[in-house]
Amino acid sequence: MYEFLQKLSEDLKNNKKIEHKLKYLIFLDYMIKFYAFNKIEFKSPDEISRILGIEMKFTNLLLNKFCETFLSIDNTIRFKKTTVCRHRLICHILVLALSLKNFHFDVGILTKSLKLDLKGIYEYLKEIGCSFPDMKTEFDDKNKKVKKFSSLIVELKAPLKFNVDFRALNNKL
């Protein structure tokens, strides 16, 4: 993200409009803070907002988008981050980070922020549709394929191409 902040400061010096990028960067920071906070079900939205330092409207947005709701014993609505919700949040974080960096960036820092290993982040990025230009497939001593990364650069090419045979879908309808 340091490179991104340097680019923003250069754009600011050159009188380019960067307000929307700053808003997205702040929201990315909010999503990462929210991802790292695990005791959601024991806290009210006001407490979560105060603890994480996130504005209340964004806390409510994050709770509604990335948590399941349930009714507690004392008839108050509580929130819980399920596994599906965590996966959805990680994908949103990755897509926003990709869009901020023109769909090409080093995921090393983000891997540390999300506390995911390289294999875990690789699976998410693969699901999103990213390619890994510096990935090489090699064979180990047991003749098993092993993926090796010389860097953690990923890119998402647009327009996206889906692996769906639309002719087959039309025949089923």
N, C-alpha and C positions, 0 to 999 in steps of 0.2 A: 504494500500500500504506500510505502515511502515514495516509490517512483510516481505513483498516481498523484500524491500530494505535490511533488515537484512539478508535474505537468500542469496541475491546477494553478500553482503560483505563477508559472510562465504564462498561462492563458490569461490570468488576472493582470499581469504586467502589460500584456498585449491588448488589453481592453476587450477581451472576448467575454461573452456572457457565459457564466458558469453556475448560475443559481440552481438549475435543475440537477446538475451533477453533485453539487454540495448537498442538496436535499436527499438524493439517492444514497450518497455516502453516509449521511447521518442515519438514514433508515437502515442501511446495511449494518452499521454499528449497533443500532437498537436490536436488530434481529439476532446478531451474534451474542449480545448480552442476554437476550431472552432465551436463546438456545442453551447457554451455559447455566442458567438458573433452573435448578431441579426441584425446588420445594414449592411449586406452584399450587398444588392442591391444598396446602395448609395456609395460604395467604389470600387476602382479598385483593382485588385489582388496585385499590389505593395503596396498599402495602407494597405490592409488586412495583408499582410506578415509583414510589419513594425509594425503595431499596436499589432498583436498577438505574434510577435517574432518568427515567423515560417519561415524556409527557403522557398524561392520562389518555388522550385520544389515541395515541399510538399503542399504549398498553392494551386498551380495549380492542383495537384492531388486531394486534398480535394474539390476544387471547381468543378472539372469535375465529381467526383464520387457522391457528396452529394448536388449538386445544379442543378437547371434548368437554362438554359440560355435564355435570351431574348434580343432583339435589342431595345436600348433606342431611344429616340427622336433624339439625336445627332449622330445616327448611330454607337454607340459603343456597344460592347457586355457586358451585365450586367448579374449578377447571382442572383438567389433568392432561399432561402431555403423553399421549399414547405413542407407541412405536410408529404407527402410521403418520401421526402428526409430526413427530421428529423427522421422519424421512421427508415429508412435505416441506418442512422448514429448511432442512439442509439443501434441498433442490432449489428453493426460492433464493436462498443465500448465494448459491453457486451461480444461478442465472443472473442475479443482480450484479454480482462481482464481475461476471463475464461481460455484461453490457456496459459497465463502467470502464472497462479496460479494452473496449472495442473488440470483444470476443476473442482475445488472445492474451493470456497472462500466465504467470508463474503461480501455481497453487500452493507453494511451500508454506507461506505465512498463514494462509487460510487453513491449511491442514493442521497447523499447530493451534490456531484459534478454535477450531472445531474439535480438537483432540481426537482426530481420526488418523488411523495409519494410512499409508500410501495405498494399500489394497482397498480399503474402505472408500476413500475419496475417488479412486479410480472407478469403482463400480457406479458411484453416483454420476460421475462425469460421463461415463459410457452410456448410462441410461438417458442422460440429457441429450446426447448426440455429439459429444465432443470427440475430437481426434487428438492424438498424441504424436506430434511430429518427431519427437526424439526417442520414441519407444522402439526397441528392437526385440525381436523374438529370437532367443537362443535355445540351445539344448544343453541340459545338464548332463552329468556323468551317467544317469540312468536313461538317457535318451528321451527325457520328458521336456516339453516346451516350457520355457521360463521367460517372462517378460522383464526386460531390463530397461530402466529409464536413465538416460544420460542427463536429463534435466526434468523439471516438473512443469514444463510449458505445455499448456493445453490450448486448443482453439475450437471454436464453434463456427462452422461455415454456414453461411446463409445463401440462398434459402434452404431450409431444412428439407431433406428427402426422407419420406417415410417408407418403410419396408412393408407396404401393404399392397396387396393385389386388389385394386378396386374393381376389376372385372369379376373376380370371384365373389366379392361382396355384393355386387349388383345382381348376380345370378341367384344369390340366396334370398334376396329381398323379393 
